[in-house]
Amino acid sequence: MGSNKYAHSCSTPLTVGNSRVEVHPAPLKEAGSTTKALCRVSEPELRVVLLGGNWSQRNLVRTLILGGKSFTTKPNSFIKITGSVRNRKISVINTPDLQFPTADSITEFIRGCAAASHPGPHVFLLVLQPEDFTEEEKQSIHQALYHFNDESFSHSLVMILNPKQEGSILKEERMKNPQIRNLITECRYRYLFQMMVEPQELLIQFDQIMKENNGEHVRYKEPEGTATPAGEDEG
């Protein structure tokens, strides 16, 4: 059997079904406090999946949420980083770039995403670089959300990153991009600008999405007539 496109190996693997995903603890992040060791919290785990953009852009958003250093893991991995922010247990799942040359590659990606976010994400945070966002990328995000579950859009929030060059694109000009506007519409008009958001505001938005969905997470729906292939362990 050939190797999977997406890597799931790590020193301390989390096994979900036949998939293995990389799991890292993040430092405790509190306003006005120094970094502390990860601790257990009584709040339920909030699971956030990052989609869109490239690996470094998604990792930037992950550090905005949880703090800590960037990871050097290969971009073709699903990485789950768990930490605590204001006594709230949060797991952020960084995903590979959205490249779906075949139908099978979509299924493989979704299964990896489902394993990393088990039992399912509460929020899909869609990362957009306004200068680079195209119809093709919008369609890739749409495919990932739809194939995970057609209710995924109700759990999605768009984050528009800062321009690559300061002052190159005004906020109003970014909103004229039809691909960005269409995606925001599909996500119930939920969006944020990176330059205007603080970690606490992100948590408020996450909680609002959970409230609107009665606290439920998105459940992956395996397509009918398909079977999950046997996983492979890496030595």
N, C-alpha and C positions, 0 to 999 in steps of 0.2 A: 504493500500500500504506500502511495506517495505521501510526502509530508504535507501538513496543512499549511495554507498560505499564511495564516495568522498564528503567531507563536503564543503559547500559553505556559511556558516553563518558568519556574522560579525556584528559589531555595526553600520557600515556605508556601507551597501551592494550596489554593482553595479548590477542592474538587466538587463540581456540581454535575451530576450525571456523568457523562464521559468527557467533559471539558475541564481544562485546568487553566486558571487565570492567575496573573501575578498580583500579589497583594502586598501593599506597603503601609505601615503606620505613618501617619503624619503627626507633627508636633501639635500640642494643644495651643489653640490660638484664642486669646482673649484680649479685648480692648484694654490698653494700658497695662498689660502684664508681660512678664518675660516668658520665653518659651518653656513649657513644662512637658513632662512625659505624658504620653497618651493615657487617659484614664477612662474608666467605664462611666457611662452616664445613664440615667434612668429613662431619658427620652427615647422614643423609638428611632431606629436608624432612618435617616433621610438619604436616599440614593439618587444621585444626579449623573446622568450620562451626557458626555460632551460629544457633539457631532458637528461636522463642518470644519472649514478652514484647514490648516495643516497642523502637524504634530506640535510644533513650537507654539503656535497660537493657542491651541487647546491647553497646552501645559501652562501658558501664561494665565489663562482663565482659572485653571486649577489652583495655581498659587494665590490668585486673588481670593478664592474661596477659603482655602485651607492654610495658606502660608507655606513656609518651608522652602527647601531647595528644589531646583528642577531635577528631573530624572533623566538619565542618559540611556534608558532602555530603548531598544530598537522600535521605530515607529510602527512596525507591523504587529505590535502586541496590544492586547487589551490589558490595561493596568488599572487596578482598583486601589485607591489610596483612601484610607479611613483616618479621620481625625475628629477633633472636638472643637466647636466654635460656640462660645457662650453657653457651655454645658449642653450643647446639642451634638449628638453623634451624626457625622456626615460622611458618606462615602462618595467619592467622585471617581467616575470611571472614564478614563481616557481611551479613545478608540483609534484604530488605524484610519488612514485617509479613506475617503469614500470613493472607491474605484470598483465599478461593477461591469467588467467586460462581458460576463455571462450571467444567466439566471442562477446558476449554481453558486457563483461568487456572492450573490446577494444573500442566498440562504446560509452560506457559510459564515458570512459577516454577522447576520442576525443571530444565529445560534451562539456565536462567540460573545456577542453583546448580551444575550439573555443569560449566559452562564456567568459573566462577570458581574451582572447586576441582579443576580438571583436574590429573592424571588421575583424581582421586577423593579424597574426604576419609577420613582415618583415624578421626576422631572427630566425632560430632554432639554438641555441647554444648547442652542444652535449658535455656533460661532461663525460670524461673517466678517470678512475683510472687504470693505465696500468697494475698493478699487478693483479687486479680483473676482468679485462675485458674479457668476455668469448663470445663464439658463441651465447649462449642463450641471453645475454644482447644485442649483436649486432642485433639479430633477433627481440628483443622487440623494439629497437629503429627504426629498419626498418619498423616494423608493424605500429608504431605510426605515422611515417612520411608518409608512403604510404596511410594509411587510412584517414589521414587528407586531403591530396591532393597529387597526384603523382608528382606534381611540387615542393613538399617540399624540395627535395634534392638540388634543385637549390638555395634554400634560407638557406642552412645549413653550419655551421662552426664547426669543431671539436676542442675542447680544451682538451689537454692531461695534467692532473694534475701532480703535483710533486709526486715523489715516497713517500711511507709511511715512509720509512727510508732513510735518506740522503745518497746518494751514492750507494743505493741498486741496482738501474737499470740505466744504462747509456742511454742517449738520443737515441743513435744508436740502442741499444738493444730493446727499446720500439717499434721502428719502424719495428722490425722484427716480431712482433705479427701479424699473418695473418688477424685476426679479425679487428684490428685497421687499417691495410693497406687497407683492403677491404672497410671499412666504409669511409675512407678518399677518396678513389677512387670514391665512389658513390657521395660524396659531392664535386666533381670537384677539388679535391686535396687541399681543404681549411682546414688548421689546424694550431694550435698554441700550444706552450708549456707554461704552466702557469709560469714557472720560468723565461721565457724570454719576457713576455708581460707586457706592461704598459696599464693603462686604455685608454690613448689616442690612442694607437695602436689598441685596440679593436674597438674604434669608427671608425677608418679608415677602418678596416675590415668590420664593419657593413655597412658603407657608400658604400664601394665597392660592397658589395652584393646587396644593393639597386640599385646602378647604373646599375649593370649587369641585373637586373630585371626591369629596367625602372621605378624604384621607387614604384613598385606595391607590395602589401602584398599578402600572401597566403590566399586563400579563402577556407573555409571548404566545401567539397562537401558531402552533405547528401546522403547516399546510396539510390538508387532507391528502391521504395516499402517499405520504412520505414517512420515512423512518429515520431516526437519528443514527448516523453512522458511528461505528466504534471509534473511540478516541485513541490517541497515541501518546504514550508516555515517553518523555525524553530522558535519556540517562544523564 
